[in-house]
Amino acid sequence: MTNLDDLSLELNDLATEKGFWTHQPDINFMLAKLALIHSEVSETLEALRKQKGQDAVEEELADILIRLLDFVGGAKKSGWISPSTSFEQVILNKIEINRRRPKKHGNLI
């Protein structure tokens, strides 16, 4: 299985090939990319709210991950995050932090 870092670069290569990364990204471009991740979350919410079925929910969840990993790959290639950073390790580290937190750690949901 491909690790997340390799997959992020592969997805960014595909997005670049399809014309979605055409220049050295500035802050506004990166913010727009993050907004697109947010839009996929909203589409997932709507698929659930409108009870569009499991296939629609699964597809929207895949879109979230695809856009997120594309963002990571593009951010690595353009210097917004270090190319040597293992995003997979960052996730594993964050899971460990979350394991040590108290129940709901002050949040309601």
C-alpha positions as CSV (number, residue, x, y, z in Angstrom):
1,M,0.0,0.0,0.0
2,T,1.2,3.5,-0.8
3,N,2.0,5.7,2.2
4,L,0.2,9.0,2.6
5,D,3.2,11.1,1.7
6,D,3.6,9.3,-1.6
7,L,-0.1,9.4,-2.3
8,S,-0.1,13.2,-1.6
9,L,2.6,13.7,-4.2
10,E,0.8,11.4,-6.7
11,L,-2.5,13.2,-6.2
12,N,-0.8,16.6,-6.6
13,D,0.8,15.4,-9.8
14,L,-2.6,14.4,-11.1
15,A,-4.1,17.7,-10.1
16,T,-1.2,19.6,-11.7
17,E,-1.6,17.5,-14.9
18,K,-5.3,18.4,-14.9
19,G,-4.5,22.1,-14.6
20,F,-5.4,22.8,-11.0
21,W,-1.9,23.9,-10.0
22,T,-0.5,26.1,-12.8
23,H,1.8,28.5,-10.9
24,Q,3.9,28.9,-7.8
25,P,1.0,29.3,-5.2
26,D,0.6,32.4,-3.2
27,I,-1.3,32.7,0.1
28,N,-4.6,33.4,-1.7
29,F,-4.2,30.3,-3.9
30,M,-3.5,28.2,-0.8
31,L,-6.5,29.7,1.1
32,A,-8.7,28.9,-1.9
33,K,-7.5,25.3,-1.8
34,L,-8.4,25.0,1.8
35,A,-11.8,26.5,1.1
36,L,-12.3,23.7,-1.5
37,I,-11.5,21.1,1.2
38,H,-14.2,22.8,3.4
39,S,-16.6,22.7,0.5
40,E,-16.2,18.9,0.3
41,V,-17.0,18.6,4.0
42,S,-20.1,20.7,3.3
43,E,-21.1,18.4,0.5
44,T,-20.6,15.4,2.8
45,L,-22.9,17.1,5.3
46,E,-25.5,17.6,2.6
47,A,-25.3,14.0,1.4
48,L,-26.0,12.9,5.0
49,R,-28.7,15.5,5.6
50,K,-30.5,14.8,2.4
51,Q,-30.0,11.0,3.0
52,K,-28.5,10.5,-0.4
53,G,-27.2,7.1,0.6
54,Q,-23.9,5.4,1.5
55,D,-22.4,5.7,-2.0
56,A,-22.8,9.5,-2.0
57,V,-21.4,9.9,1.5
58,E,-18.4,7.6,0.7
59,E,-17.7,9.5,-2.5
60,E,-17.7,12.9,-0.7
61,L,-15.5,11.5,2.1
62,A,-13.1,10.4,-0.6
63,D,-13.2,13.9,-2.1
64,I,-12.2,15.4,1.3
65,L,-9.2,13.1,1.6
66,I,-8.2,13.6,-2.1
67,R,-8.3,17.4,-1.8
68,L,-6.4,17.3,1.6
69,L,-3.7,15.1,0.3
70,D,-3.4,17.1,-2.9
71,F,-3.0,20.2,-0.7
72,V,-0.3,18.5,1.3
73,G,1.6,17.4,-1.9
74,G,1.3,20.9,-3.4
75,A,2.4,22.5,-0.1
76,K,5.4,20.3,0.0
77,K,6.4,21.0,-3.6
78,S,6.0,24.7,-3.3
79,G,7.6,25.2,0.1
80,W,4.6,25.9,2.3
81,I,5.5,22.9,4.3
82,S,8.8,21.1,4.4
83,P,9.3,18.6,1.6
84,S,11.1,16.3,4.2
85,T,8.1,16.3,6.6
86,S,6.4,13.0,6.8
87,F,2.7,14.0,6.9
88,E,1.9,10.4,7.8
89,Q,4.2,10.8,10.9
90,V,2.6,14.1,11.8
91,I,-0.8,12.3,11.8
92,L,0.5,9.5,14.0
93,N,2.0,12.0,16.4
94,K,-1.3,13.9,16.6
95,I,-3.1,10.6,17.3
96,E,-0.8,10.0,20.3
97,I,-1.5,13.6,21.5
98,N,-5.2,12.9,21.3
99,R,-4.9,9.6,23.1
100,R,-3.5,11.5,26.1
101,R,-6.2,14.1,26.2
102,P,-9.1,13.9,28.7
103,K,-12.5,12.8,27.6
104,K,-13.9,15.5,25.2
105,H,-11.1,17.8,26.7
106,G,-13.6,20.6,27.4
107,N,-15.7,20.3,24.3
108,L,-19.4,19.5,24.0
109,I,-19.3,17.4,20.8
